[in-house]
Amino acid sequence: MSAGQVVLSTSERILYSGRSDDKHFHGVAIMMDSVVKRALMEWTPISEGIIKARFYSKLIKLTVIHAYAPTNDAEEEEKDKFHDQLGEVISQVKRHDMLVLTGDMNAKVGNNPSGLERVMGEHELGSIRSDNGERLIESWVSPDGKTVNEIHHTLINTKFRTSVMDTKASRSADIGSDHYLVRTTIKLKLCKVDNKENIRSKFDLQQFMDVDVSKRFRIQLRNKFQLLTSEAERDCKNKDDPEERLELKSVVLEKAYVKTAEEVTERREGNPG
């Protein structure tokens, strides 16, 4: 497997994972513009057919998995290997992340959603579910009940399906292929990753051994936490999703600890203020 990244003259960055034998088929990639690439937290080339990237936003994180599945006529062993790997990658995604799977899944899931109403969308083309379609559904309906909404093989976890604003196929795009481009618009505000050092390197934790420092920290943390919690409760009234409310409260908790530590301790020498 060969993997890496390329920055284009127009500033877009491409993350890729593919073959290492100079044969130009298979392979996957994620292209990011200047705004999105600043939000990139980490990325992982899984195989020549799967790549994963995680992006930062203030309330939730976004994990994108881009995949290229074997064709329906491929050997069973090859299909088993791909879908087992895809299922494993999906299972490792952080529980609170918005999860989006895109790519060429070479799958037909049919138009009969019986028993899978929370998994399948309403506009799938074709009436017959292929073997790859069965495997794709199995990859997403996990033992813990995770389900997704499917829209033209752009898949997203069910709890975030209302974030999908639009999905359409661009049949007129001239890309030298018998495939159509699929474009999905998702409502999510990505933010630049905070590259400051973590809290252990920001602060000299030995200072908390001092009784006076420890006491000031507890008192100010209690006051700050009460204030921030009141603000968070007001914001939570506008959040219908319990997962979003939980994420917002966790951000408040982290902010309270960090801000209080900044006020009662001295930074390590040489660290940014």
Helices and strands as residue ranges (DSSP letters): E 2-7, E 13-18, E 28-32, H 34-38, E 40-47, E 50-55, E 62-68, H 76-91, E 98-104, H 131-140, E 148-151, E 154-157, G 158-163, E 164-170, E 181-186, H 199-202, G 205-209, H 211-236, H 242-264
